[in-house]
Amino acid sequence: MGAPFIRTTKGQISDISAGIVDAIGTPSFFAKIADMVEGYISFEGLFVFLYSEASAPSSLGCFKGAQNFRKGMENYLRYTYVINPVYRSYLDGVASDAYLISELLSPLYTDQIAASDLDIRVEDNETIGYRTPGWPKNMTEVLALIRLPDNKMIEFSFSTPRAGDQTGQCHARLKEIYPVLSSAVLKHYEFAAEDFDTSTANPSQEHWFQSFGEGVLTKRERSVARMILTGHSSNSIVLNLDISLPTVKTHRRNIYAKLQISSQAELFSLFVQKLIENT
């Protein structure tokens, strides 16, 4: 069970907001934010990531229990981010807001992961169907996503147990302070642009996603393959690509035949193995 949910007063929220604002422009901005929200939001660990189109995500800090899972964070930043719903949502232009990780999932995403044989921990009791090696087990995430200039994005990822009511409580309180948190991050970006530098981040692996099947599949087949990899059903592909259902089924058959596989799960495994081999 999570910690008891204590209703807050306007004065308490005002104190939290003031503390967040006071952190703007300071060298330890993200650490101070973590300390401030820990007194208000109940969570087990906090990861802060910076996303940029030009590179892989980078870490801006891990706090509280998240410090025990640095290996998982390193694996996420090295390759599993490419299939993560937060990263894919970032590229798709997700709006700034507070989210549950489940809100970003394509309906078929979990089933597709669970049916695959990957170098990740495929586990039914994980919200997104898998767990990056070294990542906290039996946890879910509550997210604060904040879009920045230059098409960058900050993710505050609060880990909470899947069982109990802590996740809902964390989400509710994050929603309460999200406006001031978002405003503070954007203002800090103006004062300390060096904190958002991505020049030393790992090279982006996104090109492997975009070029998957190149030289083997046609351009349209590659588009269909990418949609399958991100959890779209045949009917969803019909709507998104404005083609008929029989055409989608033909493309699926051709993709499997050309890649010498026989199922959607094998397609997913083939793609992830390509990522691992090239990191």
C-alpha positions as CSV (number, residue, x, y, z in Angstrom):
1,M,0.0,0.0,0.0
2,G,1.1,3.6,-0.6
3,A,1.4,6.2,2.0
4,P,-1.9,7.7,3.3
5,F,-3.2,10.4,1.1
6,I,-3.3,13.6,3.1
7,R,-5.3,16.5,1.6
8,T,-3.2,19.6,1.2
9,T,-4.0,23.2,1.9
10,K,-3.4,26.2,-0.4
11,G,-0.7,27.2,2.0
12,Q,1.2,23.9,1.5
13,I,1.0,24.1,-2.2
14,S,2.2,27.7,-2.1
15,D,5.2,26.7,0.0
16,I,6.1,23.9,-2.5
17,S,5.7,26.3,-5.4
18,A,7.9,28.9,-3.7
19,G,10.6,26.3,-3.2
20,I,10.5,25.2,-6.8
21,V,10.7,28.9,-8.0
22,D,13.7,29.5,-5.7
23,A,15.6,26.7,-7.4
24,I,15.6,28.5,-10.8
25,G,19.0,29.4,-12.0
26,T,20.9,27.5,-9.3
27,P,23.6,24.9,-10.1
28,S,21.7,22.1,-8.4
29,F,18.3,22.9,-9.9
30,F,17.1,19.4,-10.5
31,A,18.3,18.0,-7.2
32,K,16.5,20.9,-5.4
33,I,13.3,20.1,-7.4
34,A,13.6,16.5,-6.3
35,D,14.0,17.4,-2.6
36,M,11.1,19.9,-2.8
37,V,8.6,17.5,-4.5
38,E,9.6,14.6,-2.2
39,G,8.0,16.5,0.7
40,Y,4.8,16.7,-1.3
41,I,4.5,13.7,-3.6
42,S,4.9,10.1,-2.5
43,F,7.2,8.1,-4.8
44,E,9.9,5.5,-4.7
45,G,12.4,7.0,-7.2
46,L,12.7,9.8,-9.6
47,F,14.5,9.8,-13.0
48,V,14.9,13.1,-15.0
49,F,15.6,12.7,-18.7
50,L,16.3,15.2,-21.5
51,Y,15.1,14.3,-25.0
52,S,16.5,15.8,-28.2
53,E,15.9,14.8,-31.8
54,A,19.6,15.0,-32.5
55,S,20.8,12.5,-29.9
56,A,19.8,9.7,-27.6
57,P,18.1,10.9,-24.3
58,S,20.5,12.0,-21.5
59,S,20.1,11.8,-17.8
60,L,19.7,15.0,-15.7
61,G,19.7,13.0,-12.5
62,C,18.3,10.1,-10.5
63,F,17.0,10.7,-7.0
64,K,15.8,8.8,-4.0
65,G,15.4,5.1,-4.8
66,A,16.3,5.6,-8.5
67,Q,19.9,5.9,-7.5
68,N,19.9,2.1,-7.0
69,F,19.0,1.5,-10.6
70,R,21.8,3.3,-12.5
71,K,22.5,0.2,-14.7
72,G,18.9,0.2,-15.8
73,M,19.1,3.9,-16.6
74,E,22.3,3.3,-18.7
75,N,20.6,0.5,-20.7
76,Y,17.6,2.7,-21.3
77,L,19.8,5.5,-22.5
78,R,21.8,3.1,-24.7
79,Y,19.0,1.3,-26.6
80,T,15.6,0.5,-25.1
81,Y,14.5,4.1,-25.2
82,V,13.9,3.7,-29.0
83,I,10.9,1.4,-28.3
84,N,9.7,3.2,-25.1
85,P,6.3,4.9,-25.4
86,V,7.6,8.1,-23.8
87,Y,10.3,8.5,-26.5
88,R,7.9,7.6,-29.3
89,S,5.3,10.0,-27.9
90,Y,8.0,12.7,-27.7
91,L,8.8,12.3,-31.4
92,D,5.0,12.3,-32.2
93,G,4.7,15.7,-30.5
94,V,3.1,14.8,-27.2
95,A,1.8,17.8,-25.4
96,S,3.3,19.1,-22.1
97,D,1.4,17.7,-19.2
98,A,1.3,15.2,-16.3
99,Y,0.6,11.6,-17.5
100,L,0.4,8.0,-16.4
101,I,2.7,5.9,-18.5
102,S,-0.4,3.8,-19.5
103,E,-1.9,6.9,-21.2
104,L,0.9,6.8,-23.8
105,L,0.6,3.2,-24.8
106,S,-0.7,2.0,-28.1
107,P,-3.5,-0.6,-27.4
108,L,-1.4,-3.5,-28.8
109,Y,2.0,-2.4,-27.5
110,T,2.0,-4.6,-24.4
111,D,0.8,-7.8,-26.2
112,Q,3.4,-7.3,-28.9
113,I,6.3,-6.9,-26.4
114,A,5.1,-9.9,-24.3
115,A,5.1,-12.2,-27.4
116,S,8.7,-11.3,-28.3
117,D,12.0,-12.9,-27.5
118,L,14.1,-9.8,-26.6
119,D,17.1,-8.8,-24.6
120,I,14.8,-7.1,-22.2
121,R,12.8,-8.5,-19.3
122,V,9.4,-9.5,-20.7
123,E,7.1,-9.5,-17.7
124,D,3.3,-9.4,-17.6
125,N,3.2,-7.4,-14.4
126,E,5.0,-4.5,-15.9
127,T,2.8,-1.6,-17.2
128,I,4.5,-1.5,-20.6
129,G,5.0,-5.3,-20.8
130,Y,8.7,-5.3,-20.4
131,R,11.5,-4.1,-18.1
132,T,14.9,-2.8,-19.2
133,P,17.6,-4.9,-17.5
134,G,18.5,-3.2,-14.2
135,W,15.2,-1.1,-14.1
136,P,13.1,-1.2,-10.9
137,K,10.8,-4.2,-10.8
138,N,7.0,-4.2,-10.4
139,M,6.9,-0.4,-10.7
140,T,5.0,1.9,-13.0
141,E,5.7,5.5,-13.8
142,V,4.0,8.9,-13.4
143,L,5.3,11.4,-15.8
144,A,5.7,15.2,-16.0
145,L,6.6,16.0,-19.7
146,I,7.7,19.5,-20.4
147,R,8.5,20.6,-23.9
148,L,11.3,23.1,-24.4
149,P,12.5,25.4,-27.2
150,D,14.6,23.7,-29.9
151,N,12.1,20.8,-29.8
152,K,13.7,19.3,-26.7
153,M,11.7,17.8,-23.8
154,I,12.2,17.1,-20.1
155,E,10.7,14.0,-18.5
156,F,10.3,13.7,-14.7
157,S,9.6,10.0,-14.2
158,F,8.3,9.1,-10.8
159,S,8.4,5.4,-10.0
160,T,5.6,4.0,-7.9
161,P,4.5,0.5,-7.0
162,R,1.9,-1.1,-9.3
163,A,-0.1,-2.3,-6.4
164,G,-1.8,0.0,-4.0
165,D,-3.0,3.6,-4.4
166,Q,0.3,5.4,-4.5
167,T,0.3,5.8,-8.3
168,G,-3.1,7.6,-8.3
169,Q,-2.0,9.8,-5.4
170,C,1.3,10.7,-7.1
171,H,-0.5,11.6,-10.3
172,A,-3.1,13.8,-8.6
173,R,-0.5,15.8,-6.7
174,L,1.8,16.0,-9.7
175,K,-1.2,17.5,-11.7
176,E,-1.6,20.1,-8.9
177,I,2.0,21.3,-9.0
178,Y,2.6,20.7,-12.7
179,P,1.9,24.3,-13.8
180,V,4.6,25.8,-11.5
181,L,7.0,22.9,-12.2
182,S,6.7,23.4,-15.9
183,S,7.1,27.2,-15.7
184,A,10.2,26.8,-13.5
185,V,11.8,24.4,-15.9
186,L,11.2,26.7,-18.8
187,K,12.6,29.7,-16.9
188,H,15.6,27.7,-15.8
189,Y,16.2,26.9,-19.4
190,E,16.6,30.7,-20.0
191,F,19.0,31.1,-17.2
192,A,21.1,27.9,-17.5
193,A,21.0,26.6,-21.0
194,E,24.2,24.6,-20.3
195,D,22.0,22.3,-18.1
196,F,20.1,21.3,-21.3
197,D,23.2,20.6,-23.5
198,T,23.0,17.4,-25.4
199,S,26.3,17.5,-27.2
200,T,27.8,14.7,-25.0
201,A,24.7,12.4,-25.2
202,N,24.9,9.1,-26.9
203,P,24.3,9.1,-30.7
204,S,20.7,8.7,-31.6
205,Q,19.5,5.2,-32.6
206,E,16.4,6.6,-34.2
207,H,17.9,6.1,-37.7
208,W,17.7,2.3,-37.2
209,F,14.0,2.6,-36.6
210,Q,13.5,4.8,-39.7
211,S,15.7,2.7,-41.9
212,F,14.6,-0.7,-40.7
213,G,14.2,-3.0,-43.7
214,E,16.0,-0.7,-46.1
215,G,17.2,-2.5,-49.1
216,V,14.8,-5.4,-48.5
217,L,11.4,-3.8,-48.1
218,T,9.7,-1.2,-50.3
219,K,9.1,2.3,-48.9
220,R,5.5,1.5,-48.2
221,E,6.3,-1.9,-46.6
222,R,8.8,-0.1,-44.3
223,S,6.1,2.4,-43.3
224,V,3.8,-0.5,-42.4
225,A,6.6,-2.3,-40.5
226,R,7.3,0.8,-38.4
227,M,3.6,1.1,-37.5
228,I,3.5,-2.6,-36.5
229,L,6.6,-2.0,-34.3
230,T,4.8,0.8,-32.5
231,G,1.8,-1.3,-31.8
232,H,-0.7,-0.3,-34.5
233,S,-3.3,-2.9,-35.6
234,S,-4.1,-3.5,-39.2
235,N,-7.2,-1.3,-38.9
236,S,-5.1,1.5,-37.4
237,I,-2.7,1.2,-40.3
238,V,-5.6,1.5,-42.7
239,L,-6.7,4.8,-41.1
240,N,-3.2,6.3,-40.8
241,L,-1.9,5.4,-44.2
242,D,-5.2,5.7,-46.1
243,I,-5.0,2.2,-47.7
244,S,-7.3,-0.7,-47.7
245,L,-7.3,-3.6,-45.2
246,P,-6.5,-6.2,-47.9
247,T,-3.5,-4.0,-48.9
248,V,-2.3,-3.9,-45.3
249,K,-2.6,-7.7,-45.1
250,T,-0.6,-8.1,-48.4
251,H,2.1,-5.8,-47.0
252,R,2.3,-7.8,-43.8
253,R,2.7,-11.1,-45.8
254,N,5.4,-9.5,-48.0
255,I,7.3,-8.0,-45.0
256,Y,7.4,-11.4,-43.2
257,A,8.4,-13.2,-46.3
258,K,11.2,-10.8,-47.3
259,L,12.6,-10.7,-43.7
260,Q,12.3,-14.5,-43.4
261,I,10.1,-14.4,-40.3
262,S,6.6,-15.6,-39.7
263,S,5.0,-13.4,-37.0
264,Q,4.7,-9.9,-35.6
265,A,6.7,-11.0,-32.5
266,E,9.6,-12.1,-34.7
267,L,9.5,-8.8,-36.5
268,F,9.8,-7.0,-33.1
269,S,12.6,-9.3,-32.0
270,L,14.5,-8.7,-35.2
271,F,14.3,-5.0,-34.8
272,V,15.5,-4.9,-31.2
273,Q,18.4,-7.3,-32.0
274,K,19.5,-4.8,-34.7
275,L,19.4,-2.0,-32.1
276,I,21.5,-4.1,-29.6
277,E,24.1,-5.0,-32.3
278,N,24.6,-1.4,-33.3
279,T,25.1,0.1,-29.8
